[in-house]
C-alpha cells in the first residue's frame, strides 16, 4: 500500500513521508479531461486512528507549504508549518485525533508533479504535466483517504489555498465531512489575485534558466525568476501596517543610503532572503501549476453561478474565519461563503479577527483564532462522540 521515503527508525527525530502509490488501473481523472496514471501522493500522519475511525482530521496545506505540518521539515530543519496549532495537547490535538496531510498533486515534495518522471518518456514531465485544479487535488486526497480505510473525516481544515480545498471537499464529498474549518480563504480567486499570480509566473518564465520548462534536463534552475515570484507573492501575505511595524524605512546595516541598487532598506533585504530561501525547497514548474489551479478555482461557477447550490443538502458543521488586514482574501470573501452556507441551511460559525498581520495571520500565533478553533473543534468532537 505504501512505503517510507527513507528508513530512519525514529520518525520524531528525522521525519520521513509515507508514499501512497496509485497504479495504472487507479487513474486520477482530471477536470481538463486528461488522465494521470500512475501517480503517487506523499503524506504525513500524526496520532492514532481510533477503532471506529471517527477521529480523522485532514489538513489541506496552502500554496507553498507541504505535508510537514507538525514535524521538522526535512529540507529546512524548521518546525512544521502549523506547529503552533497541531501537535500533542495543541488545538489540533494529535493525542486525540488522527491527523493526515498530503503534499498536493502537482506539488514538489514527493507527490507526482511536473518535476516527476513521465513514464511515457523517461524524462521529467515539465510542461507535459497536465494542468490541475483544486478539484483534482481533492480527488487525489479522497483516493488517499479511501486507501487509509476512512469513510468519514471528522474535520477538514485549511487556510488560503488549503481553504479552497476544504470548500471543495465540503461540496463534492458532503457525506464524508463532519466538520470544516476555512481560514483566510474564498470560494473564488479574484482578478487581483490572478494578476499577482501572473506576475509571478511571468517572472519564472522570463528567467533564461527556465529553458521552456525543461530546466531539470538542462541542469539549470530558474532561481532568479522564482525568487522574484516569491518576493511578489510574499508582499500579498503581509499588510502595510505589519510592514511598517517590522521594517518602516529602516536601513539595512548601514548609516546612510548608498545611492545604488544594493539592499539599502531592511524590507529589501528581507524580501531577497525570502526569495532565495524559497528556491531551495520549491520547484519552479510546481509554482506555475499550483498558482494556475488557484486561478481556476470558482466554486459557484461549477454550480450554475450560485454558491449556495454547492452546499445544498449539507449536514457539515462549518467554521469560517477572516482577518481584518488580509487583502489577498479580504473579509468580504469569507462573508460570501457564510451567506451561501446560510442560504443552504448549513450550520456555520464566523469570526473576523482584528489583526495587523495580514493574510499570513492564520499561520501565526493568533490567540483569538486559537480560542475560536478550539471551541469549534471541542463542540464538534462532543457532537461526534469523540472522547477527550
matplotlib code that plots the C-alpha trace (Angstrom):
import matplotlib.pyplot as plt

x = [0.0, 2.7, 6.3, 8.5, 10.9, 13.8, 14.5, 15.2, 13.8, 13.0, 10.3, 10.3, 13.9, 14.2, 10.6, 10.0, 6.9, 4.7, 4.0, 0.7, 1.2, -1.7, -1.2, -2.2, -5.5, -6.2, -6.1, -6.8, -9.3, -8.7, -11.0, -9.0, -10.1, -6.6, -5.9, -2.9, -1.7, 0.3, 0.8, 1.7, 0.9, 3.4, 1.8, 2.3, 0.2, 0.2, -1.6, -3.7, -6.8, -9.4, -11.3, -14.3, -12.2, -14.2, -11.3, -9.5, -8.7, -7.4, -5.3, -5.0, -1.9, -1.6, 0.3, 3.9, 3.6, 3.6, 2.8, 5.1, 2.5, 3.8, 7.3, 10.7, 10.9, 13.4, 14.9, 15.0, 15.1, 12.4, 9.4, 6.3, 4.4, 1.5, 3.4, 1.8, -1.7, -1.1, 0.6, 0.0, -2.0, -2.5, -5.7, -5.4, -4.5, -2.6, -3.1, -6.8, -7.1, -5.5, -4.2, -3.4, -1.7, -0.6, 1.5, -1.0, -0.9, 1.3, 3.5, 7.2, 7.8, 7.0, 3.7, 3.5, 4.1, 5.9, 9.3, 8.3, 9.4, 7.0, 6.7, 6.0, 9.3, 11.6, 12.2, 10.6, 7.1, 7.9, 5.1, 3.9, 2.3, -1.4, -2.9, -4.6, -7.4, -8.3, -10.9, -8.2, -6.2, -9.2, -10.0, -6.5, -6.8, -10.1, -8.3, -5.7, -8.4, -10.1, -6.7, -6.5, -9.9, -11.6, -15.2, -15.9, -13.5, -14.2, -12.8, -11.1, -9.1, -7.2, -6.2, -5.7, -5.3, -6.0, -9.3, -10.2, -9.6, -11.8, -14.6, -14.2, -14.3, -17.4, -19.1, -18.0, -18.0, -20.7, -21.4, -17.8, -17.1, -18.5, -16.9, -15.0, -12.7, -11.9, -9.4, -8.4, -9.8, -12.6, -14.8, -13.0, -9.9, -10.2, -8.9, -6.3, -5.1, -4.9, -2.9, -0.3, -0.1, 0.5, 3.3, 5.0, 4.6, 6.0, 9.0, 9.7, 9.3, 11.4, 14.4, 16.7, 17.4, 13.8, 14.5, 10.9, 10.3, 13.0, 15.5, 15.9, 17.1, 19.3, 20.9, 19.7, 17.2, 15.4, 16.4, 16.2, 12.8, 11.3, 12.8, 11.1, 7.9, 8.2, 9.1, 6.0, 3.7, 5.1, 4.1, 0.5, 0.7, 1.5, -0.1, 1.0, 0.8, 2.8, 5.5, 5.7, 5.9, 8.6, 10.7, 9.5, 12.1, 15.0, 18.3, 20.0, 23.3, 24.4, 24.3, 23.0, 21.8, 24.4, 23.0, 23.0, 20.9, 22.1, 19.6, 19.7, 16.4, 15.6, 12.5, 14.6, 17.0, 14.1, 12.3, 15.6, 16.1, 12.6, 13.1, 16.5, 15.5, 12.3, 14.2, 16.0, 12.8, 10.3, 10.1, 9.6, 7.2, 5.1, 4.8, 3.3, 0.9, -0.3, -0.9, -2.9, -5.0, -5.9, -6.7, -9.2, -11.0, -14.6, -16.9, -20.1, -19.3, -19.3, -22.9, -24.7, -23.3, -25.0, -22.5, -25.3, -26.0, -22.5, -23.7, -27.2, -28.3, -25.1, -25.0, -21.4, -20.7, -18.7, -16.3, -15.1, -12.5, -11.1, -8.6, -9.2, -5.9, -5.9, -6.1, -5.4, -8.7, -10.4, -13.3, -15.9, -14.8, -15.4, -18.8, -19.8, -19.1, -21.1, -24.1, -24.1, -23.9, -26.8, -28.8, -28.1, -29.3, -25.9, -24.6, -21.9, -19.9, -18.0, -15.4, -13.4, -10.2, -8.8, -5.0, -2.4, -0.6, -2.3, -3.1, -0.4, -2.2, -3.7, -0.2, 0.9, 0.2, -3.3, -4.9, -8.4, -8.1, -6.8, -9.6, -12.3, -10.9, -10.6, -14.2, -15.5, -13.4, -14.4, -18.1, -17.8, -16.0, -18.8, -21.4, -19.4, -18.9, -15.1, -13.8, -11.5]
y = [0.0, 2.5, 2.8, 5.4, 7.5, 6.6, 4.0, 6.2, 4.3, 7.4, 9.4, 12.0, 12.9, 12.6, 12.5, 11.0, 10.8, 7.9, 7.4, 6.1, 4.7, 4.5, 2.2, 2.4, 0.8, 3.5, 6.7, 10.2, 11.7, 15.5, 18.4, 19.1, 15.7, 14.3, 11.1, 10.8, 7.3, 6.1, 8.7, 9.0, 11.1, 11.9, 12.3, 12.6, 11.2, 12.1, 10.3, 7.1, 6.3, 5.1, 1.8, 3.2, 5.5, 8.6, 10.8, 11.5, 15.1, 16.1, 19.3, 20.9, 22.9, 26.3, 27.2, 27.0, 24.6, 20.8, 17.7, 18.6, 20.2, 19.3, 17.9, 19.4, 20.0, 17.5, 20.2, 23.3, 21.8, 24.3, 23.4, 22.2, 25.0, 24.7, 23.6, 26.3, 24.7, 21.0, 18.5, 16.7, 18.8, 21.6, 22.8, 20.1, 17.5, 14.6, 12.8, 12.8, 12.9, 11.1, 13.9, 13.5, 15.9, 15.1, 17.1, 18.1, 16.6, 18.9, 19.6, 19.0, 17.2, 13.6, 13.8, 13.5, 16.8, 18.5, 17.5, 13.8, 11.3, 10.9, 7.1, 7.6, 9.5, 8.6, 12.3, 14.9, 15.9, 19.6, 21.3, 17.9, 17.6, 18.2, 21.4, 20.6, 22.2, 22.4, 19.7, 17.5, 17.9, 16.9, 13.9, 12.7, 13.3, 11.3, 8.4, 8.6, 8.7, 5.7, 3.9, 4.6, 2.9, 6.1, 6.7, 10.0, 12.7, 14.3, 17.5, 19.0, 22.1, 24.6, 28.2, 30.1, 27.5, 24.9, 26.6, 26.3, 22.6, 22.4, 24.1, 21.7, 18.7, 20.1, 20.5, 17.3, 15.0, 16.3, 12.9, 12.4, 15.7, 16.1, 19.5, 22.0, 24.9, 27.5, 30.2, 33.3, 31.9, 32.3, 30.4, 32.0, 33.8, 37.5, 39.3, 41.0, 37.6, 36.2, 39.3, 38.7, 35.0, 36.0, 38.4, 35.5, 33.1, 35.6, 36.2, 32.5, 32.1, 35.1, 33.6, 32.3, 29.3, 28.2, 26.7, 26.4, 24.4, 21.8, 23.2, 19.9, 18.2, 21.2, 21.0, 24.6, 26.2, 29.5, 30.7, 34.4, 34.3, 32.0, 34.3, 37.3, 35.4, 34.6, 38.1, 39.4, 36.9, 37.4, 41.1, 40.0, 37.8, 40.8, 44.1, 47.7, 48.1, 44.9, 46.0, 49.4, 47.9, 45.4, 47.5, 51.0, 52.8, 51.4, 50.9, 47.5, 47.6, 50.9, 54.5, 56.0, 55.2, 54.0, 55.8, 52.4, 49.3, 47.2, 46.4, 49.7, 49.1, 46.3, 45.4, 44.9, 42.6, 40.7, 40.1, 39.0, 36.5, 35.2, 34.7, 32.9, 30.5, 29.6, 28.4, 25.9, 24.0, 24.6, 23.6, 26.4, 24.5, 23.4, 27.1, 27.7, 24.8, 25.4, 29.1, 28.2, 25.8, 28.7, 31.0, 28.5, 27.9, 29.3, 27.1, 29.0, 28.7, 24.9, 25.1, 27.3, 30.5, 30.0, 29.3, 28.1, 25.3, 23.9, 23.2, 22.1, 19.5, 19.6, 18.5, 19.5, 21.9, 24.9, 27.4, 30.3, 32.9, 36.0, 38.6, 42.4, 43.2, 40.4, 42.0, 38.8, 37.2, 40.1, 39.5, 40.1, 36.8, 34.9, 36.6, 35.4, 31.8, 32.4, 33.9, 30.9, 28.5, 30.3, 30.1, 26.4, 25.9, 24.9, 25.2, 27.9, 30.0, 33.0, 35.4, 38.3, 38.6, 42.1, 41.9, 43.8, 40.6, 40.3, 37.1, 35.0, 35.6, 32.1, 30.6, 32.7, 32.9, 34.5, 33.8, 34.7, 32.2, 29.5, 30.0, 30.1, 27.0, 25.2, 25.9, 24.8, 21.5, 20.7, 21.2, 19.2, 16.4, 16.2, 16.1, 13.3, 11.4, 11.5, 11.1, 13.8]
z = [0.0, 0.9, 1.9, 3.6, 1.6, 3.9, 6.6, 9.6, 12.6, 14.6, 12.9, 15.7, 15.1, 11.4, 10.0, 6.6, 4.5, 3.6, -0.1, -1.5, -4.9, -7.4, -10.3, -14.0, -13.1, -10.4, -12.5, -11.4, -13.8, -14.1, -14.9, -18.1, -19.4, -19.0, -17.0, -14.7, -14.1, -12.4, -9.7, -6.0, -3.0, -0.2, 3.1, 6.9, 9.7, 13.3, 16.2, 16.1, 14.2, 16.7, 16.5, 14.7, 12.5, 13.6, 14.7, 11.4, 10.5, 7.1, 6.9, 3.5, 3.0, 1.5, -1.7, -0.7, 2.3, 2.2, 4.2, 7.1, 9.4, 12.8, 12.4, 11.5, 7.7, 6.1, 3.8, 6.0, 9.5, 10.6, 12.7, 11.0, 9.2, 11.7, 14.7, 16.8, 16.3, 15.5, 17.9, 21.2, 23.6, 21.0, 19.3, 16.6, 19.3, 17.8, 21.1, 20.4, 16.6, 13.7, 11.5, 7.8, 5.5, 1.9, -0.5, -3.2, -6.6, -8.7, -5.7, -5.3, -2.1, -3.0, -4.8, -8.5, -10.2, -13.1, -11.7, -11.5, -14.1, -17.0, -17.5, -21.2, -21.9, -19.0, -18.5, -16.1, -17.1, -17.1, -19.1, -20.3, -16.9, -17.2, -15.8, -12.5, -10.5, -6.8, -7.5, -8.9, -5.7, -3.6, -5.8, -5.2, -1.4, -1.4, -3.0, -0.2, 2.4, 0.8, 0.9, 4.6, 5.0, 6.3, 5.3, 7.1, 8.1, 11.5, 10.1, 7.0, 7.8, 5.7, 5.1, 1.9, -1.0, 1.8, 2.5, -1.2, -0.9, 2.2, 0.4, -2.5, 0.0, 1.6, -1.7, -3.6, -0.6, 1.7, 3.3, 4.1, 6.0, 9.5, 10.1, 8.1, 9.0, 6.3, 7.2, 5.2, 2.0, -0.6, -3.0, -5.9, -6.9, -7.6, -10.6, -8.3, -7.1, -10.6, -11.6, -8.9, -9.8, -13.5, -12.5, -10.6, -13.5, -15.9, -13.7, -13.7, -17.4, -18.2, -16.4, -19.2, -17.0, -17.2, -20.6, -21.6, -18.5, -19.3, -16.8, -14.9, -18.1, -18.9, -15.4, -14.5, -12.2, -12.8, -9.3, -10.0, -11.6, -8.9, -6.2, -7.7, -7.9, -4.2, -3.3, -5.1, -3.5, -0.1, -0.1, -0.6, 2.5, 4.7, 5.5, 5.2, 9.0, 9.6, 7.1, 8.7, 12.2, 11.3, 8.9, 8.3, 6.3, 8.4, 6.6, 6.4, 8.4, 7.1, 8.3, 5.1, 1.6, -0.9, -3.9, -5.7, -6.1, -3.2, -0.4, 1.3, 3.3, 5.7, 3.7, 0.6, 2.4, 4.0, 0.6, -1.0, 1.8, 1.4, -2.3, -2.1, 0.7, -1.2, -4.3, -2.2, -1.3, -4.2, -7.8, -10.3, -12.5, -9.5, -8.7, -12.1, -11.8, -8.3, -8.9, -12.0, -10.0, -7.7, -10.6, -12.0, -8.7, -8.8, -6.8, -7.7, -11.4, -11.0, -9.6, -12.1, -10.7, -7.3, -4.5, -2.2, -4.6, -3.9, -0.4, -1.0, 1.5, 3.5, 7.1, 7.7, 10.5, 9.3, 10.9, 8.8, 9.9, 8.2, 9.2, 9.2, 7.4, 4.9, 1.4, -0.5, 0.8, 2.5, 4.9, 2.2, 0.5, 3.8, 4.1, 0.7, 1.9, 5.1, 3.2, 0.8, 3.7, 5.4, 2.2, 2.1, 5.7, 6.9, 10.5, 10.3, 12.7, 11.5, 13.1, 11.7, 13.7, 14.2, 13.5, 11.5, 10.5, 7.1, 5.2, 6.9, 10.3, 10.0, 10.2, 13.2, 16.9, 17.0, 20.4, 19.2, 16.3, 18.6, 21.1, 18.4, 16.6, 19.9, 20.9, 17.5, 17.5, 21.1, 20.3, 17.1, 18.9, 21.6, 18.8, 17.1, 20.3, 20.2, 23.8, 25.2]

ax = plt.figure().add_subplot(projection="3d")
ax.plot(x, y, z, "-o")
ax.set_aspect("equal")
plt.show()
